[in-house]
């Protein structure tokens, strides 16, 4: 029984290490810093130079401090593809690759 417990503990540890490695291999993080222009449950708008940046947020977004309009913030985010549409290759492009 003790051997089985040790084997199961080892397998659990291996699974956790693999999961941690998978999370570490995700897309690079980016950041934007500036004053908050608007805050909703699904978006934070920040002024960066002359541009307005809108960053999506959800229930899993961790907020440290009092997030409100006018606060200076640094937002870390990732760019993740949600869909990919592959277009058919044109005849001109096919000739160039040959």
C-alpha positions in Angstrom: 0.0 0.0 0.0 2.9 2.4 0.8 4.4 1.7 -2.6 1.2 2.5 -4.4 0.9 5.8 -2.4 4.5 6.7 -3.4 3.8 6.0 -7.0 0.7 8.0 -7.0 2.4 10.9 -5.3 5.2 10.8 -7.9 2.8 10.8 -10.8 0.9 13.7 -9.3 4.1 15.6 -8.8 5.1 14.9 -12.4 1.7 16.1 -13.7 2.0 19.3 -11.7 5.5 20.0 -13.1 4.3 19.4 -16.6 1.4 21.8 -16.1 3.7 24.5 -14.7 6.0 24.1 -17.8 3.0 24.4 -20.1 1.9 27.7 -18.4 5.5 29.0 -18.6 5.6 28.3 -22.3 2.6 30.6 -23.1 2.8 33.7 -25.3 5.0 36.6 -24.2 3.5 39.3 -22.0 3.2 42.9 -23.0 2.4 46.0 -21.0 0.9 49.4 -21.4 1.2 52.3 -18.8 -0.9 55.4 -18.6 -3.9 57.1 -17.0 -7.2 55.2 -17.0 -9.9 56.8 -19.2 -12.7 54.3 -18.7 -13.4 51.2 -16.7 -16.1 48.6 -17.3 -16.5 44.9 -16.2 -15.1 43.9 -19.6 -12.6 46.6 -20.5 -10.0 49.1 -19.3 -9.2 52.1 -21.5 -5.8 53.7 -21.0 -4.3 56.8 -22.6 -0.9 56.0 -24.2 0.6 59.1 -25.8 -2.1 60.4 -28.1 -3.8 56.9 -28.5 -6.6 55.3 -26.5 -5.8 51.7 -25.7 -8.7 49.4 -24.8 -7.6 46.2 -23.0 -10.2 43.5 -22.5 -10.7 42.1 -19.0 -12.8 39.3 -17.3 -13.4 37.8 -13.9 -9.9 36.3 -13.9 -8.2 39.7 -14.3 -6.2 40.4 -11.1 -6.4 44.1 -10.0 -4.1 45.4 -7.3 -5.4 48.7 -5.8 -8.3 51.0 -6.4 -9.0 50.9 -10.2 -10.8 54.1 -11.3 -10.8 56.7 -14.0 -7.7 59.0 -13.6 -5.5 56.4 -11.8 -2.1 55.7 -13.4 -1.8 52.0 -14.2 0.4 49.5 -15.7 -1.5 46.7 -17.5 0.2 43.5 -18.4 -1.6 41.5 -21.1 -1.1 38.8 -23.7 -2.1 38.6 -27.3 -3.9 35.3 -27.9 -5.4 34.2 -31.2 -9.1 33.3 -31.0 -9.6 32.2 -34.6 -7.4 31.7 -37.6 -8.8 31.7 -41.1 -6.4 30.3 -43.7 -7.0 31.7 -47.2 -6.6 29.5 -50.3 -3.3 30.1 -52.1 -3.7 32.2 -55.3 -2.2 31.0 -58.6 0.3 34.0 -58.6 1.6 33.1 -55.2 1.9 29.4 -56.1 4.0 30.3 -59.2 6.4 32.5 -57.1 7.0 29.6 -54.6 8.1 27.2 -57.3 
